[in-house]
Amino acid sequence: MKVNVGMYTLKKLIFILLLTVFFSGLLASCSSSGVNQLPQQTPGTNESPDTPADDPAQEDPNQEDPSSTNPVLPDRRLGEVQIGAYIKGATWDKTLLHELEDSLGHEFNIIQWFTSWPAPFEPYIVNRVIDLNRKPLITWQSNAQTLDSILNGRHDAYIRSWARGAKKVSGEIYLRPFPEMNGDWTLWNGNPAKLVRAWKHIVDIFREEGANNVLWVWSPNITDEPATATNRMELYYPGDDYVDVLGLDGFNWGTVRPWTAWKSFEETFTVPYRRITALGDQPLWLAEIASTEKGGNKATWITDMLNSTNFPRIDALIWFNEVKETDWRIESSHASEAAFKAWFTQRALEQSLASANP
């Protein structure tokens, strides 16, 4: 290829060199900045996460070798996928969403919130999210409603009311029932065959009502708890015809619990990624993801996650931005927030340069 080095090109090279120096300093500040003290755990919430994985009393007999590598797509880093968040209260108070987005210099693609049975379908919240040009992801959790009571039709009227409400929305809705079904802290854990039947029963009702704008997100925990042959995530899979998006819930617990340890993003997700992508060809979302500050460098964890190229099937990540068992939030420290901000600033400049030089 012939290369002409004129004054315009020289100026452009100098500009790119200056940008490189700028981001090197910015990322260095992310790693060296201090960590804020963790707020107290928020009691009484039923959103995930609830129980950290890797209790030493539970040894997974089906653990795969994490040393093998996944296919690498060099030109696609994880930070280039859709990025969303669960921000408590943001569906009612948009300022909570906009304040975080303004601080990061980036708008989230997906907004997640949690609701529990028998709460009604709330079209005004869904429409508000769609009007903001964001994808709505609703985590729909049953409480006292058992799998048996779902299967015997006791809640059909309630399920139909949701389907009819969803059908009227002029946009797609991502619905996530029975999250983390392979975790023993959920009420729907323990009987994979029955959960599969309940899942299909709910989906079939939505289809009968013509709610074809609802996309179904199946999202197990990254580890099976308990780690037994009868509780593997694969057993809870209802099949390709009933799942539009595969999901994973996974957290770096660090030293929050006596039995947990700091794990990198790669260590946290490599094995469950391999397991879940073997189930189907659907898009894969990290439906709940976050890291603590305790036990390591959260800013580095975030930067490594966003730059990872080892997970080409992942299409979205949704950050669990909540103070619960620990401070999972993006803004848990200046360094953590700066790591995200540096990434979004870098991506904007890369996209600007790419559009200027097609």
TORKOL-626568 format. One line per 5 residues: number of its first residue (from 1); their letters; for each residue x, y, z of C-alpha. Coordinates in steps of 0.001 Angstrom, whole numbers, plus 500000, padded with zeros to 6 digits. Example, Ala and Ser with C-alpha at 12.3 -4.5 7.8 and 13.67 -1.06 7.14 Angstrom:
<sites>
1	as	512300/495500/507800 ~ 513670/498940/507140;
</sites>
This chain:
<sites>
1	mkvnv	500000/500000/500000 ~ 501303/503431/499064 ~ 501580/505831/502007 ~ 501823/509594/501508 ~ 503105/511484/504540;
6	gmytl	501964/515061/504013 ~ 501334/517837/506510 ~ 497732/516688/507110 ~ 498838/513166/507928 ~ 501667/514415/510148;
11	kklif	499264/516559/512158 ~ 496927/513622/512537 ~ 499739/511393/513787 ~ 500758/514022/516331 ~ 497123/514275/517464;
16	illlt	496830/510507/517953 ~ 500153/510458/519843 ~ 498871/513141/522217 ~ 495656/511163/522775 ~ 497698/508062/523611;
21	vffsg	499722/509968/526205 ~ 496520/511451/527670 ~ 494783/508087/528122 ~ 497898/506453/529538 ~ 497861/509030/532315;
26	llasc	494125/508748/532842 ~ 494165/504970/533152 ~ 497123/505165/535503 ~ 495119/507451/537764 ~ 492311/504847/537796;
31	sssgv	494692/502263/539222 ~ 496278/504522/541812 ~ 493244/506407/543164 ~ 491979/505610/546632 ~ 488894/503529/547497;
36	nqlpq	485959/504968/549405 ~ 484799/503305/552593 ~ 482009/500790/551959 ~ 478513/501825/553073 ~ 476486/499467/555251;
41	qtpgt	474585/496641/553596 ~ 471067/497593/552579 ~ 468644/495316/554453 ~ 465377/493995/553167 ~ 466057/493950/549439;
46	nespd	465369/490853/547365 ~ 467332/491816/544274 ~ 470329/489702/543353 ~ 473040/489030/544374 ~ 472069/487084/547485;
51	tpadd	474630/484386/548099 ~ 478258/484382/546959 ~ 479561/481370/545106 ~ 482498/479158/545992 ~ 481590/478149/549523;
56	paqed	484421/475706/550373 ~ 481864/473258/551711 ~ 480646/472790/548142 ~ 483061/471312/545650 ~ 481790/471267/542087;
61	pnqed	482262/467768/540670 ~ 481586/469158/537203 ~ 484181/471941/537280 ~ 485775/472395/533871 ~ 489371/473279/533175;
66	psstn	489516/477110/533017 ~ 492960/477037/531435 ~ 491646/476333/527939 ~ 490990/479389/525807 ~ 487833/480635/524117;
71	pvlpd	487760/481784/520502 ~ 489218/485264/520258 ~ 487805/488025/518091 ~ 490619/490611/518278 ~ 488642/493546/516892;
76	rrlge	485789/493242/519381 ~ 486417/494102/522994 ~ 483761/493453/525603 ~ 483314/497164/526228 ~ 482036/497546/522672;
81	vqiga	478840/495583/523392 ~ 475605/497028/524776 ~ 476118/498265/528322 ~ 473217/498598/530724 ~ 472580/498996/534420;
86	yikga	470234/498277/537268 ~ 470027/501523/539254 ~ 467661/501307/542191 ~ 464836/503816/541829 ~ 465875/504982/538362;
91	twdkt	462651/503821/536721 ~ 460754/506231/538983 ~ 463307/509024/539154 ~ 465076/509616/535854 ~ 467562/511966/537497;
96	llhel	469229/508951/539152 ~ 469880/507531/535696 ~ 470947/510783/534087 ~ 473286/511768/536924 ~ 475281/508555/536543;
101	edslg	475260/508762/532758 ~ 476410/512381/532841 ~ 479284/511510/535163 ~ 480392/508739/532783 ~ 479759/510606/529555;
106	hefni	477744/507690/528199 ~ 474107/506619/527886 ~ 473214/503077/528899 ~ 471644/500843/526260 ~ 469635/498687/528673;
111	iqwft	467783/499583/531870 ~ 466944/496729/534241 ~ 464575/496662/537172 ~ 463140/494032/539503 ~ 459507/493275/540216;
116	swpap	457866/490468/542157 ~ 454637/488561/541838 ~ 451816/489574/542226 ~ 452781/493151/541260 ~ 450873/494297/538160;
121	fepyi	452427/495030/534801 ~ 453329/498735/534736 ~ 453190/499997/531141 ~ 454105/503574/532042 ~ 457508/502449/533347;
126	vnrvi	458170/500301/530285 ~ 457105/503077/527917 ~ 459237/505591/529805 ~ 462322/503426/529271 ~ 461494/502850/525598;
131	dlnrk	460894/506582/525106 ~ 464431/507143/526411 ~ 465614/504856/523592 ~ 466724/502174/526044 ~ 465848/498492/526117;
136	plitw	463682/497492/529105 ~ 464849/494386/530990 ~ 462380/493279/533661 ~ 463458/490692/536208 ~ 460167/489041/537185;
141	qsnaq	460424/487082/540437 ~ 457790/484849/541959 ~ 457660/484817/545754 ~ 455173/482623/547578 ~ 453915/481372/544225;
146	tldsi	455363/477877/543950 ~ 456170/476040/540754 ~ 453292/473663/541530 ~ 450814/476523/541864 ~ 452007/477963/538553;
151	lngrh	451646/474610/536827 ~ 448150/473919/538172 ~ 446895/477180/536676 ~ 446320/479098/539898 ~ 448124/482172/538536;
156	dayir	447035/482010/534898 ~ 444847/485114/535184 ~ 447750/487087/536616 ~ 450134/485851/533918 ~ 447595/486742/531223;
161	swarg	447230/490244/532634 ~ 450962/490730/532163 ~ 450823/489323/528639 ~ 447954/491602/527644 ~ 449684/494626/529123;
166	akkvs	452961/493808/527403 ~ 451226/493312/524058 ~ 450002/496924/524118 ~ 453517/498334/524458 ~ 454923/499627/521174;
171	geiyl	458354/498130/521564 ~ 460274/495061/522631 ~ 460350/493986/526272 ~ 463009/491682/527693 ~ 461480/489566/530450;
176	rpfpe	463619/487542/532876 ~ 461628/485160/535089 ~ 463165/482748/537613 ~ 466654/484351/537711 ~ 469529/482310/539170;
181	mngdw	467371/479197/539225 ~ 470417/476997/539915 ~ 471083/478862/543170 ~ 469653/477468/546400 ~ 468826/480969/547708;
186	tlwng	465935/481172/545213 ~ 462499/479737/545918 ~ 462357/478168/542448 ~ 465552/476125/542832 ~ 465782/472374/543266;
191	npakl	463513/470818/540654 ~ 464821/471511/537135 ~ 462152/469508/535311 ~ 459349/471314/537109 ~ 460911/474730/536478;
196	vrawk	461218/473966/532770 ~ 457522/473112/532650 ~ 456596/476287/534558 ~ 458758/478398/532230 ~ 457088/476917/529151;
201	hivdi	453655/477386/530708 ~ 454278/481119/531185 ~ 455719/481596/527701 ~ 452836/479671/526128 ~ 450304/481969/527817;
206	freeg	452090/485051/526471 ~ 452050/483527/523002 ~ 448355/482700/523267 ~ 447730/486366/524072 ~ 449807/487508/521102;
211	annvl	452510/489211/523187 ~ 455133/488499/520563 ~ 457090/491636/521460 ~ 458286/489934/524652 ~ 461748/488379/524469;
216	wvwsp	462618/485767/527081 ~ 465897/485987/528990 ~ 467053/482777/530699 ~ 469692/483673/533259 ~ 471272/481128/535632;
221	nitde	473943/481851/538212 ~ 477542/481350/537071 ~ 477936/478446/539519 ~ 475577/475678/540560 ~ 474686/475987/544241;
226	patat	474666/473272/545451 ~ 477223/471905/543025 ~ 475519/468576/542418 ~ 474836/466573/539286 ~ 471081/467165/539710;
231	nrmel	471405/470960/539996 ~ 473472/471799/536934 ~ 472363/474906/535064 ~ 471961/472875/531872 ~ 469088/470897/533425;
236	yypgd	467038/474083/533869 ~ 467269/475057/530200 ~ 463780/475060/528606 ~ 465062/474792/525025 ~ 465857/477082/522122;
241	dyvdv	462191/477638/521236 ~ 461545/479156/524664 ~ 464647/481308/525135 ~ 465501/484404/523091 ~ 468501/485566/525118;
246	lgldg	470911/483528/527208 ~ 472074/485189/530406 ~ 474553/484833/533245 ~ 474611/486380/536710 ~ 478104/486638/538165;
251	fnwgt	479950/488775/540715 ~ 483495/489189/541945 ~ 482930/488865/545695 ~ 486557/489485/546619 ~ 486958/489100/550388;
256	vrpwt	483407/490178/551272 ~ 482747/486753/552801 ~ 485198/484611/554790 ~ 485081/481875/552136 ~ 485364/484087/549034;
261	awksf	488479/485365/547279 ~ 489296/487953/544662 ~ 488806/486702/541102 ~ 489546/488433/537828 ~ 486818/488863/535241;
266	eetft	488315/486014/533200 ~ 488410/483707/536228 ~ 484822/484588/537084 ~ 483259/483975/533684 ~ 485408/481619/531585;
271	vpyrr	483867/478316/532705 ~ 480187/479423/532849 ~ 480626/481159/529483 ~ 481759/477894/527909 ~ 478902/475971/529504;
276	italg	476108/478331/528536 ~ 477242/478993/524970 ~ 477109/475236/524379 ~ 473342/475332/524984 ~ 472273/477563/522112;
281	dqplw	473189/480188/519540 ~ 471174/483039/521056 ~ 472772/486319/522115 ~ 474387/486157/525546 ~ 473897/488897/528131;
286	laeia	475662/489261/531446 ~ 472331/490045/533092 ~ 473879/490889/536466 ~ 477549/491701/536890 ~ 479585/493730/539379;
291	stekg	482704/493692/541517 ~ 483442/494638/545095 ~ 486299/496906/546141 ~ 487343/494485/548891 ~ 490375/492323/548259;
296	gnkat	491762/493844/545072 ~ 491750/496693/542573 ~ 488229/497209/541247 ~ 489298/499809/538675 ~ 491757/497349/537142;
301	witdm	489068/494642/537207 ~ 486733/496929/535242 ~ 489405/497955/532741 ~ 490390/494330/532150 ~ 486733/493378/531666;
306	lnstn	486068/496103/529110 ~ 489203/495240/527138 ~ 488667/491456/527146 ~ 488439/489775/523740 ~ 487875/486218/524989;
311	fprid	484065/486294/525086 ~ 482840/486977/521533 ~ 479321/485639/522166 ~ 478553/488247/524832 ~ 476219/490872/523387;
316	aliwf	475475/492958/526495 ~ 476516/493476/530095 ~ 474215/494959/532731 ~ 475928/496346/535819 ~ 474278/495753/539217;
321	nevke	474627/499306/540548 ~ 473511/498800/544130 ~ 474820/498864/547690 ~ 473755/495523/549106 ~ 476130/492880/550485;
326	tdwri	478893/495288/549497 ~ 479162/498423/547413 ~ 478742/497007/543919 ~ 478219/500405/542301 ~ 480228/501893/539467;
331	essha	480787/504942/541671 ~ 481948/502951/544730 ~ 485250/504822/544381 ~ 486696/507566/542228 ~ 489013/505021/540599;
336	seaaf	486170/502658/539706 ~ 484084/505412/538148 ~ 487120/506828/536336 ~ 487832/503418/534784 ~ 484405/503380/533137;
341	kawft	484649/507029/532143 ~ 488077/506529/530564 ~ 486727/503642/528511 ~ 483718/505579/527215 ~ 485891/508585/526362;
346	qrale	488355/506359/524539 ~ 485580/504646/522565 ~ 484060/507976/521534 ~ 487406/509157/520193 ~ 488017/505869/518395;
351	qslas	484625/506085/516730 ~ 485226/509713/515792 ~ 488564/508870/514178 ~ 487045/505881/512382 ~ 484236/507982/510916;
356	anp	486723/510644/509813 ~ 488875/508020/508084 ~ 486500/505403/506597;
</sites>
